[in-house]
Structures are given as C-alpha cells and as structure tokens.
Amino acid sequence: MGLILREGRPEDETGRLEKEKKVYDLLDSLGMKYQRLDHAPAMTMEDCDEIDRALEPSSICKNLFLSNRQKTQFYLLMIPGDKVFHTRDLSAQIGSARLSFGDPAYMEKFLDITPGSVSVMGLMNDKDNRVRLLVDEDVLKDAYLGCHPCVNTSSLKLRTEDVFGKFLKAVGHDMTVVHLA
C-alpha cells in the first residue's frame, strides 16, 4: 500500500465526506494533535494489519456497536484488536443481558457512521447520549490510540489521554471501563 502517516487534516479535502471533516474540525478546535493515514477501505481487522503497523506504537481498536435484545440500550465497545469478545463476559459487568450486534440503522441514526467505520469519534454525533461507551481496560494502557474519523478510508493516531479526556468531555460522554479476559 505504501501508507504515509501525515500530520493533521488533509490539505485538500476534495471528495471527503462532511462527517470526516467534522471530526477534523472538532479535534482542531480542541487543540488535539493527531496524525492521519489515508488508505483503501478497511472493513475487517485483517485489513487493519498494515494500517496498524503504519500507526505504531498505537493500535487500532476493535469497535463494536452493540444493543440489548429490546433495542432500547446501545453500546460502543472498544477492545484491543487481538481480543475476542464474548457477550457473557460483558453482560454481567454492565447489567444488560442478551447483548448482540446493534442494527446498522441505529448506528447511523445515533453515531452517523456505517459498518466498517465504527469509531469513538462517532460519539460527537450522539447529542442525546443514546450510546454508552464501554472501554476494555487494556485499551487505556497504550499511549496512543488508532481509530477512524467516521469513515473507513482514513485512520487517526491520537493520544489515548486526549481521546478519553478532552474529546469525551467535549462531546458530553463518559466511559465505563470493563475487563474482558
């Protein structure tokens, strides 16, 4: 692929989606430093392997959009890419049984993102706090975090403390730290 890590937002935003530009606008307004990698669509964790190497020493998290069976509670779960997710491990910790992958229509409605682009950055679009952020404790151990800017054709490298500090505060969200074996 020949991926090149660049500082900040693209100089030429021609062809970029509005939701991606909104991410850069918010990060810039918060004074958050970030690096950006443009690439072919990354739909799976396998697609992210080369991207991951280019973003080192950060790693791209697996971001899962989940809901309860009644579709009344919604969650964004961030776990390291190499961890396997088992619903029973999480259900007891958050007091919600019968978790499953959330309907893409709700993902788009609440976060303005589509499957393959799920990212903590989508919380900027969740003005009514319909989505609860769940973060595996191991995600918090790294100095840097990799995520998509609400599209899967770019990836960002951000300081972990900025994402879970400045960013979450600015978008009015809290996080629940969970432990997944």
LINQUI-V974731 format. One record per pair of residues at least 6 apart in sequence whose ideal C-beta (glycine too) atoms are under 6 Angstrom apart, sorted by the first residue. I is the first residue (numbers start at 1). J is the second residue. D is the distance in whole Angstrom. If there is no record, write none. Layout:
# LINQUI-V974731
i: [I & I]
j: [J & J]
d: [D & D]
This chain:
# LINQUI-V974731
i: [1 & 3 & 3 & 3 & 5 & 5 & 5 & 6 & 7 & 9 & 13 & 17 & 19 & 19 & 20 & 20 & 20 & 23 & 23 & 23 & 26 & 27 & 30 & 30 & 32 & 32 & 34 & 34 & 35 & 36 & 36 & 37 & 37 & 38 & 39 & 41 & 41 & 42 & 42 & 42 & 43 & 45 & 48 & 51 & 52 & 52 & 55 & 55 & 58 & 58 & 58 & 58 & 59 & 59 & 60 & 60 & 61 & 61 & 62 & 62 & 63 & 63 & 63 & 64 & 65 & 65 & 65 & 65 & 66 & 66 & 66 & 66 & 67 & 67 & 68 & 68 & 69 & 73 & 74 & 74 & 74 & 75 & 75 & 76 & 76 & 77 & 78 & 78 & 79 & 79 & 80 & 83 & 87 & 89 & 91 & 91 & 93 & 104 & 107 & 108 & 110 & 110 & 110 & 111 & 111 & 111 & 112 & 113 & 113 & 116 & 117 & 117 & 117 & 117 & 119 & 119 & 120 & 121 & 121 & 122 & 123 & 123 & 124 & 133 & 133 & 134 & 134 & 135 & 135 & 136 & 136 & 137 & 137 & 142 & 144 & 145 & 145 & 145 & 146 & 146 & 147 & 148 & 149]
j: [50 & 37 & 39 & 54 & 35 & 37 & 54 & 36 & 35 & 24 & 21 & 151 & 112 & 150 & 149 & 150 & 151 & 121 & 149 & 150 & 124 & 34 & 166 & 170 & 162 & 166 & 156 & 158 & 157 & 154 & 156 & 54 & 155 & 154 & 51 & 152 & 153 & 48 & 51 & 152 & 116 & 81 & 60 & 155 & 59 & 60 & 146 & 157 & 144 & 145 & 146 & 157 & 81 & 146 & 81 & 146 & 78 & 139 & 79 & 81 & 78 & 118 & 119 & 77 & 76 & 102 & 107 & 118 & 75 & 77 & 99 & 102 & 74 & 102 & 96 & 98 & 98 & 96 & 102 & 130 & 131 & 132 & 134 & 131 & 133 & 134 & 135 & 139 & 136 & 180 & 138 & 180 & 99 & 180 & 97 & 99 & 178 & 115 & 113 & 114 & 126 & 130 & 131 & 122 & 125 & 126 & 125 & 122 & 150 & 152 & 148 & 150 & 151 & 152 & 147 & 148 & 147 & 149 & 150 & 150 & 171 & 173 & 171 & 173 & 175 & 176 & 178 & 175 & 177 & 178 & 180 & 177 & 179 & 160 & 157 & 158 & 160 & 163 & 155 & 157 & 156 & 155 & 156]
d: [6 & 5 & 6 & 4 & 5 & 5 & 6 & 5 & 6 & 4 & 6 & 6 & 5 & 4 & 5 & 6 & 5 & 5 & 4 & 6 & 6 & 6 & 5 & 6 & 5 & 6 & 5 & 5 & 4 & 6 & 6 & 6 & 5 & 5 & 6 & 5 & 6 & 5 & 6 & 5 & 4 & 5 & 5 & 5 & 5 & 5 & 4 & 5 & 3 & 6 & 5 & 5 & 6 & 6 & 6 & 4 & 5 & 6 & 5 & 5 & 6 & 4 & 6 & 4 & 6 & 4 & 5 & 5 & 4 & 6 & 5 & 5 & 5 & 4 & 5 & 6 & 4 & 6 & 6 & 6 & 5 & 5 & 5 & 5 & 5 & 5 & 5 & 5 & 4 & 6 & 5 & 6 & 4 & 5 & 5 & 6 & 5 & 5 & 6 & 6 & 5 & 5 & 5 & 3 & 5 & 6 & 4 & 4 & 5 & 5 & 5 & 6 & 5 & 4 & 4 & 4 & 6 & 6 & 5 & 6 & 5 & 5 & 5 & 6 & 4 & 5 & 5 & 5 & 6 & 6 & 5 & 5 & 5 & 6 & 5 & 5 & 5 & 5 & 6 & 6 & 6 & 6 & 6]
